[in-house]
Amino acid sequence: MTKSPFRYFKTSSQIIQLGVLMYVRFPLSLRNVEDLLHERGIDVCHESVRLWVDRFGTYFAHKIRKRRSESMRRSPQWQWHLDEVFVQIRGERHYLWRAVDHEGEVLESYVTKKRDKAAALKFLKKAMKRYGKPHVVVTDKCPSYRAAMKVIGNEKRQETGRQLNNRAENSHLPFRRRERAMSRFRRMRSLQKFVSIHSSVYNHFNLERHINSRIRFKQKRDAALREWRDLLVAWHLLVREQWRLVRIRLTPPARRSETPSPSTT
């Protein structure tokens, strides 16, 4: 029997999903989300929103990532863009490694304390295990990438250039806006958890507005919202089917009515 992840919460799952969407997708603070929900007639505390994101953000992100990774493994990967960005945590410099495909979709995010060969190797193995090996890997001139790719055996697929990696550089902008709204991070673990959630939600609602017409953009936006709501609908249907099977097992079989045999004279 699949247990409900919302079984200890009095708030409905639809409201929890809406609060997680507002906080992760848009550069809003916890109190901004509280005010927006209050405007809709939903009275919650900002600490409740924090708990929802911490508890269910990974749940929704895992559902999205599982669907997208399964579809991407079926087709060959053409080109990846790898880049790292500095992130300050309590005054200490950390490195956020990011892998982006040729369409700008964030594939993998990984946080480390160092920018050496071991960190790059672990990041590459983690990304390739989930999505497969690409034909071309575009990086900057950091020597850690070449050293790690020599261990893997695909150093001939690496390409470096002055403006070739702009795709990965632009992928950092949504995260930077979100980081400023959150007033930075305090722990490395919380940074890793949030970037994995943020990248999955960002990929789901990244509709490429600049290359689509208005009609096409509205169709893709409606489809993305429909798929986001279906994350809960599919789970509710699964639980309902399991409860139906349990009731069938517990229901005793109906007794047959015994008709009296005709008396012989």
C-alpha positions, 0 to 999 in steps of 0.5 A: 500500500502506497502511503500518502506523503500528505497524510500528516498535513491538514492543508490540501495537496493542491494548495501545497503544490501551488505554494511550492510552485510559487516559491521555486519558479518565481523569485519570491520570498516566503512572506511574498508567497504567504501574501499571495496565498492570503490574497486567494483566501488561503491563510497560511504562515510563511514557515508552513511554506518553508516546510512545504518546499523542504518536504515536497520540493524534492518529491515534485522534482523527482517526478519531473526528472524521472519523466524527462530522463527516461525520454532523453535516454532513448535519443542520443545526446548531441552536445553538452555545455559544462560550466561552474559558478562561484557561490558564497556560503557563510563567507566560504567559496563553493562551486556549483557545477552545471551541465546544460544541453544544446537547447538550454535545459539544465541536466545536472547540478552539483555543489563541491568545495573544490574545483579540482579533478576529483570534483569534475570527475564525480560530476561527469560520472553522475551526469552521464549515468543518468543521461548517457554520453554526449557526442560533444562536450563544450567547456571553458579552459579549466584544466579539471575538465580535461583531466577528468575526461582523460579518465573517462576516455572521451577527451577527444570530444571536448571543445573549448572556445571564447563564446562557445559556452554562452549556453551554460553561462546564460543558464546561471541567470535564473539561479542568480535571481533566485539566490538574491531573493533568498538572501544566499544560502547557509549550508552546502546541503541546502544549496544542493537540495534547492538547485536540484529542485529549481533546475527540474521546475525551471526545465519544466516551465522553460517554454522558449518564448523567444523562438515561439509564436504567441499561439504556440507559446500559449499551447506549450504553457497550458500543456506544462501546467496540465502536466504539473497538475497531473503529478498529483492526479496520477498519485491520487488515481494510484492510491484510489486503485490500491484502496479499491483492491484492498476493499475487494480482498476484504469483502467476504464472498456473498453466500448463496441462498439455499433453496429447500429441496422438494419433499418426496411423497 
